[in-house]
Amino acid sequence: MRVLGIESSCDETGVALYDSERGLLAQVLYSQIDLHAAYGGVVPELASRDHVRKLLPLIRQTLAESGLNPADLDGVAYTAGPGLIGALMVGAATGRALAWALGVPAIAVHHMEGHLLAPLMEANPPEPPFVALLVSGGHTQLMWVKALGDYQLLGETLDDAAGEAFDKTAKLMGLPYPGGPQLAAAALRGRNGVFRFSRPMVNRPDLDFSFSGLKTQVLLAWQASAQTELDMADIALAFEQAVVDTLAIKCERALERTGCTRLVVAGGVGANRYLRAQLQERTGRHGAKAFFPSPALCTDNGAMIAFAGCLRLQAGQSEPPVVACKPRWELAGLPPLSPALG
């Protein structure tokens, strides 16, 4: 089955073509970072308009790179939520209209299920059951994946997502948008032990997160410092260590409570090198193993949507001829997939 995937939930337009027998055939991604940088963050209306401008050319490019024609498609998958409603509507309307015109089924994909399933496209995919840490700019969740499509929420952030905390903390210290990657880069130059910040909520028995107070600690430390580049690097390192340690502690507890020996990490923050190293080390201590998608599949992309959509289309699921999006959409409420696909 050949499925075209469309991702347009926020500020990146992603299109990919996935073949159930041959794997990923082609993918292209257009980032709107330069467009939104002047405003210090994503402007929803501008994001929607840019998706309108770029989506069809990217679809044509993806088909050309794969050597296929529209008539060769067996289905179309598009992100229907969660995300910015205008941006979602662009991708959903385009994907649903294309499927209708070609006479093929369409499937609405949950953005976070796309992230969750992305590591399954790698050479050695993990098999359920496993614990999934979904950590991105807009989400931080721990999910128990009992089978593909059977998800149970174990814990989530009560305020800022981890990626959001990175971006906001970077902005507090004057780094331009998007600050998260720049903050991580600054941390590489930091000196270990100069600053230390708390590990939020690790003393509580639940698996929820909170990162808003951590930003306040960073702000106070930054204001009290000489605000040199070295101070910024030292604070960035201490902040990164606090976030990663918090995530790692909660992941260890989730593995213990579920009895799983596999941890899947997905989402944009999953590309963070320190996070990867820490989770690989800590899971190894417990006889478990951590799985990560390649860096190109950590951030928003069309490949994960095409893959997730392909699994659901193969399970016999599809959408009626309507365009519907869900800016807020619980992952645990998705219909299950066929056990044979797990």
C-alpha positions as CSV (number, residue, x, y, z in Angstrom):
1,M,0.0,0.0,0.0
2,R,1.4,3.4,-1.0
3,V,0.2,6.3,1.2
4,L,0.8,10.0,0.9
5,G,1.3,11.7,4.3
6,I,0.6,15.4,5.0
7,E,1.8,17.1,8.2
8,S,0.7,20.7,8.8
9,S,-0.1,21.0,12.5
10,C,2.1,23.9,13.3
11,D,4.9,25.7,11.5
12,E,6.4,23.0,9.3
13,T,4.9,21.6,6.1
14,G,5.8,18.0,5.7
15,V,4.9,15.6,2.9
16,A,6.1,12.0,2.4
17,L,5.2,8.8,0.6
18,Y,5.4,5.5,2.4
19,D,5.1,2.1,0.8
20,S,4.1,-0.8,3.1
21,E,6.4,-3.1,1.2
22,R,9.3,-0.8,0.3
23,G,9.3,1.6,3.2
24,L,9.8,5.3,2.9
25,L,10.0,6.3,-0.7
26,A,10.4,10.1,-0.4
27,Q,9.9,13.0,2.0
28,V,10.2,16.7,1.9
29,L,9.9,19.3,4.6
30,Y,9.6,23.0,4.6
31,S,10.2,25.0,7.8
32,Q,8.6,28.4,8.5
33,I,11.2,29.3,11.2
34,D,12.5,32.3,9.3
35,L,8.9,33.6,8.8
36,H,8.1,33.5,12.5
37,A,11.5,34.5,13.9
38,A,10.7,38.2,13.4
39,Y,7.7,37.8,15.8
40,G,9.5,35.7,18.4
41,G,7.1,32.8,18.0
42,V,4.6,31.1,15.8
43,V,1.9,33.3,14.4
44,P,-1.0,31.0,13.6
45,E,-2.5,32.9,10.7
46,L,0.8,33.3,9.0
47,A,1.5,29.6,9.5
48,S,-1.9,28.7,7.8
49,R,-1.2,31.0,4.9
50,D,2.3,29.5,4.4
51,H,0.9,26.0,4.4
52,V,-1.5,27.1,1.6
53,R,1.4,28.4,-0.4
54,K,3.7,25.5,0.0
55,L,1.6,22.3,0.3
56,L,0.8,21.6,-3.3
57,P,4.3,22.2,-4.6
58,L,5.7,19.9,-1.9
59,I,3.2,17.2,-2.9
60,R,4.3,17.5,-6.5
61,Q,8.0,17.3,-5.4
62,T,7.4,14.3,-3.3
63,L,5.7,12.4,-6.1
64,A,8.4,13.4,-8.5
65,E,11.2,12.2,-6.1
66,S,9.4,8.9,-5.6
67,G,8.9,8.3,-9.3
68,L,5.1,7.9,-8.8
69,N,2.0,9.6,-10.2
70,P,-1.1,10.6,-8.2
71,A,-2.9,7.6,-9.7
72,D,-0.4,5.3,-8.0
73,L,-1.5,6.3,-4.5
74,D,-3.6,3.8,-2.5
75,G,-4.5,6.3,0.3
76,V,-3.9,9.7,1.8
77,A,-3.1,10.4,5.5
78,Y,-3.2,13.8,7.0
79,T,-2.7,15.3,10.5
80,A,-6.1,16.1,12.0
81,G,-4.9,17.2,15.4
82,P,-3.8,18.3,17.9
83,G,-2.4,21.6,16.6
84,L,-3.3,25.0,15.3
85,I,-6.8,24.7,13.8
86,G,-6.1,26.8,10.7
87,A,-2.9,25.0,9.9
88,L,-4.6,21.6,10.5
89,M,-7.5,22.6,8.2
90,V,-5.1,23.3,5.3
91,G,-3.6,19.9,5.4
92,A,-6.9,18.1,6.1
93,A,-8.8,19.8,3.4
94,T,-6.1,19.2,0.9
95,G,-5.6,15.6,1.9
96,R,-9.3,14.8,2.0
97,A,-10.0,16.5,-1.4
98,L,-7.0,14.7,-3.0
99,A,-8.2,11.3,-1.8
100,W,-11.8,12.0,-2.9
101,A,-10.6,13.1,-6.4
102,L,-8.5,9.9,-6.7
103,G,-11.1,7.6,-5.4
104,V,-8.9,6.3,-2.6
105,P,-9.5,6.2,1.2
106,A,-8.3,9.0,3.5
107,I,-7.3,8.7,7.1
108,A,-7.0,11.4,9.8
109,V,-3.9,10.8,11.9
110,H,-3.2,11.9,15.5
111,H,0.0,14.0,15.4
112,M,1.4,12.4,18.6
113,E,0.6,8.9,17.3
114,G,2.8,9.8,14.3
115,H,5.6,10.7,16.7
116,L,5.1,7.6,18.8
117,L,5.2,5.3,15.8
118,A,8.2,7.0,14.1
119,P,10.8,4.7,15.7
120,L,9.0,1.7,14.1
121,M,10.3,2.9,10.8
122,E,13.9,2.3,11.9
123,A,16.0,-0.9,11.1
124,N,15.3,-2.5,14.5
125,P,11.8,-1.4,15.6
126,P,10.6,-2.0,19.1
127,E,7.7,-4.3,19.6
128,P,4.8,-3.5,22.0
129,P,4.4,-3.5,24.9
130,F,6.6,-0.5,25.7
131,V,6.7,2.9,27.5
132,A,6.7,5.9,25.2
133,L,8.1,9.3,26.2
134,L,6.5,11.8,23.9
135,V,8.6,15.0,24.3
136,S,8.2,18.0,22.0
137,G,7.6,21.7,21.9
138,G,3.9,21.3,22.7
139,H,3.7,17.9,24.5
140,T,5.4,16.0,27.3
141,Q,3.6,12.7,28.0
142,L,4.4,9.2,29.2
143,M,2.3,6.6,27.5
144,W,2.0,2.9,28.1
145,V,1.7,1.2,24.6
146,K,0.1,-2.1,25.3
147,A,-0.4,-2.8,21.6
148,L,-0.4,-0.5,18.5
149,G,-3.4,1.7,18.9
150,D,-3.9,0.7,22.6
151,Y,-2.5,3.6,24.6
152,Q,-2.8,4.4,28.3
153,L,-1.7,7.8,29.7
154,L,0.7,7.4,32.6
155,G,1.7,11.0,33.1
156,E,1.9,14.4,31.4
157,T,3.1,18.0,32.0
158,L,0.8,20.1,34.1
159,D,2.1,23.3,32.4
160,D,4.9,23.8,30.0
161,A,6.1,21.0,27.7
162,A,9.8,20.3,27.8
163,G,10.5,21.8,24.4
164,E,8.4,24.8,25.3
165,A,10.4,25.2,28.5
166,F,13.6,25.2,26.4
167,D,12.3,27.9,24.1
168,K,11.0,30.1,26.9
169,T,14.2,29.7,29.0
170,A,16.3,30.7,26.0
171,K,14.1,33.8,25.4
172,L,14.6,34.8,29.1
173,M,18.4,34.9,28.4
174,G,18.0,36.9,25.2
175,L,18.4,34.1,22.6
176,P,16.4,34.5,19.4
177,Y,13.6,32.3,18.3
178,P,13.6,29.3,18.2
179,G,15.8,29.3,21.3
180,G,15.7,25.6,22.3
181,P,18.3,24.3,19.9
182,Q,20.5,27.3,20.7
183,L,20.2,26.7,24.4
184,A,21.2,23.1,23.9
185,A,24.2,24.3,21.9
186,A,25.2,26.7,24.6
187,A,25.0,23.9,27.2
188,L,27.8,22.1,25.3
189,R,30.1,24.9,26.4
190,G,29.0,25.0,30.0
191,R,30.9,24.0,33.1
192,N,29.5,21.2,35.1
193,G,28.4,22.0,38.7
194,V,28.5,25.8,38.5
195,F,24.8,26.0,38.8
196,R,22.2,23.4,39.9
197,F,18.5,23.6,39.5
198,S,15.8,21.5,41.1
199,R,14.3,18.4,39.5
200,P,10.6,19.3,39.5
201,M,8.1,16.9,41.0
202,V,10.5,13.9,41.3
203,N,9.5,13.7,45.0
204,R,5.9,13.0,44.1
205,P,4.8,9.4,43.4
206,D,3.0,10.2,40.2
207,L,4.4,10.4,36.7
208,D,3.4,14.0,35.9
209,F,5.8,16.8,35.0
210,S,6.0,20.5,35.6
211,F,8.7,22.9,34.2
212,S,7.2,26.3,34.8
213,G,9.0,26.8,38.1
214,L,12.3,25.8,36.6
215,K,12.1,28.8,34.3
216,T,11.8,31.1,37.3
217,Q,14.9,29.5,38.8
218,V,16.8,30.2,35.6
219,L,15.6,33.8,35.4
220,L,16.7,34.5,39.0
221,A,20.1,32.9,38.3
222,W,20.6,34.8,35.1
223,Q,19.6,38.2,36.7
224,A,22.1,37.5,39.5
225,S,25.0,36.7,37.2
226,A,27.2,39.0,35.1
227,Q,25.3,37.7,32.1
228,T,28.4,36.8,30.1
229,E,28.4,34.1,27.4
230,L,30.1,31.8,29.9
231,D,27.3,32.5,32.5
232,M,24.7,31.7,29.8
233,A,26.5,28.4,28.9
234,D,26.8,27.4,32.6
235,I,23.1,28.1,33.2
236,A,22.1,26.4,30.0
237,L,23.9,23.3,31.0
238,A,22.3,23.2,34.5
239,F,18.9,23.8,33.0
240,E,19.4,21.0,30.5
241,Q,20.6,18.6,33.2
242,A,17.6,19.4,35.3
243,V,15.1,18.8,32.5
244,V,16.8,15.6,31.3
245,D,17.2,14.2,34.8
246,T,13.5,14.8,35.5
247,L,12.5,13.1,32.3
248,A,14.9,10.2,33.0
249,I,13.7,9.6,36.6
250,K,10.0,9.5,35.5
251,C,10.9,7.1,32.6
252,E,12.6,4.8,35.0
253,R,9.6,4.8,37.3
254,A,7.3,4.2,34.3
255,L,9.3,1.1,33.2
256,E,9.2,-0.3,36.8
257,R,5.5,0.2,37.2
258,T,4.5,-1.3,33.8
259,G,7.1,-4.0,33.8
260,C,8.2,-3.0,30.3
261,T,11.8,-3.4,29.1
262,R,11.5,-1.1,26.2
263,L,11.4,2.7,26.2
264,V,10.5,4.6,23.0
265,V,11.5,8.3,22.9
266,A,9.9,10.5,20.2
267,G,9.3,14.1,19.4
268,G,11.5,17.1,18.7
269,V,13.3,17.0,22.1
270,G,14.1,13.4,21.4
271,A,16.9,14.7,19.2
272,N,18.7,16.2,22.2
273,R,22.0,14.4,22.5
274,Y,22.3,14.6,26.3
275,L,18.8,13.2,26.7
276,R,19.6,10.3,24.4
277,A,22.8,9.5,26.2
278,Q,21.2,9.7,29.7
279,L,18.2,7.5,28.8
280,Q,20.4,4.9,27.1
281,E,22.6,4.7,30.1
282,R,19.8,4.6,32.7
283,T,17.6,2.1,30.8
284,G,20.7,-0.1,30.5
285,R,21.1,-0.2,34.3
286,H,17.7,-1.8,34.6
287,G,18.1,-4.3,31.8
288,A,15.9,-2.2,29.5
289,K,16.6,-0.6,26.1
290,A,15.8,2.8,24.7
291,F,14.7,3.3,21.1
292,F,14.9,6.6,19.2
293,P,13.9,7.7,15.7
294,S,16.6,9.2,13.5
295,P,17.0,12.9,14.1
296,A,15.2,13.7,10.8
297,L,12.1,11.8,12.2
298,C,12.2,13.5,15.6
299,T,10.8,16.9,14.5
300,D,7.5,17.2,12.7
301,N,7.5,15.4,9.3
302,G,5.2,13.8,6.8
303,A,6.9,10.4,7.0
304,M,5.5,9.7,10.4
305,I,2.0,10.6,9.3
306,A,2.2,8.5,6.2
307,F,3.4,5.5,8.2
308,A,0.8,5.9,10.9
309,G,-1.8,6.4,8.3
310,C,-0.7,3.3,6.4
311,L,-1.1,1.1,9.5
312,R,-4.6,2.4,10.1
313,L,-5.7,2.1,6.5
314,Q,-4.4,-1.5,6.5
315,A,-6.5,-2.1,9.5
316,G,-9.6,-1.1,7.5
317,Q,-10.0,2.4,9.0
318,S,-10.8,5.4,6.9
319,E,-12.6,8.8,7.0
320,P,-16.1,9.8,5.6
321,P,-16.1,12.4,2.9
322,V,-15.9,15.3,5.4
323,V,-13.2,17.6,6.6
324,A,-12.8,17.5,10.4
325,C,-10.0,18.5,12.7
326,K,-9.4,18.3,16.5
327,P,-7.1,21.0,17.9
328,R,-7.3,19.1,21.2
329,W,-7.3,15.3,20.9
330,E,-6.6,12.7,23.5
331,L,-4.2,10.0,22.3
332,A,-5.6,7.4,24.6
333,G,-9.0,7.7,23.0
334,L,-7.9,6.4,19.6
335,P,-9.5,3.3,18.2
336,P,-7.3,0.2,18.4
337,L,-5.4,-1.3,15.5
338,S,-5.7,-4.9,14.4
339,P,-3.6,-7.1,16.7
340,A,-2.0,-8.6,13.6
341,L,-0.3,-5.3,12.9
342,G,1.3,-5.2,16.4
